[in-house]
């Protein structure tokens, strides 16, 4: 009987802690949303307990703020119009994530604070002579951010691991 009471109590404590954590994250998300630029031309956005898929085709790129709180978002900037050589992206993530698709001429620079999460830059700038610089300032807690090119025909691991295709050698051992 004591084991049954312990399991019920543990289950209730676990459920209460999840509810409190979710309430905390939602509160942080609402505070973040309150500070966003709400003008029609702004690209600032956030998601709370849900998901979004946004495409910015034909829109002019600008500095922006993004937030994901118990949710995720995919942002497609692949056909965005650029009118300057550098942009800033501020990102806050708590138990969520982003997949950001960028044009091939963007060069990403990341400054981050990650706790139980991370950031992957899988982009390759195909125009190193005239890149568009994207400075990303990210705060990630229990989540992640992925940056990738629009037409990812390349191997993203080649950039970070510098591996080359090895010649296959078949060895057979005869008895």
Secondary structure, 3 states (H helix, E strand, C coil): CHHHHHHHHHHHHHHHHHHHHHHHHHHHHHHHHHCCCCCCCCCCEEEECCEEEEECCCCECCCEEEEEECCEEEEECCCCECCCCEEEEEEEEECCEEEEEECCCEEEEEEEEEECCEEEEECCCCCCCCCEEEEEEEEEECCEEEEEECCCCCCHHHHHHCCCCCCCCCCCCCC
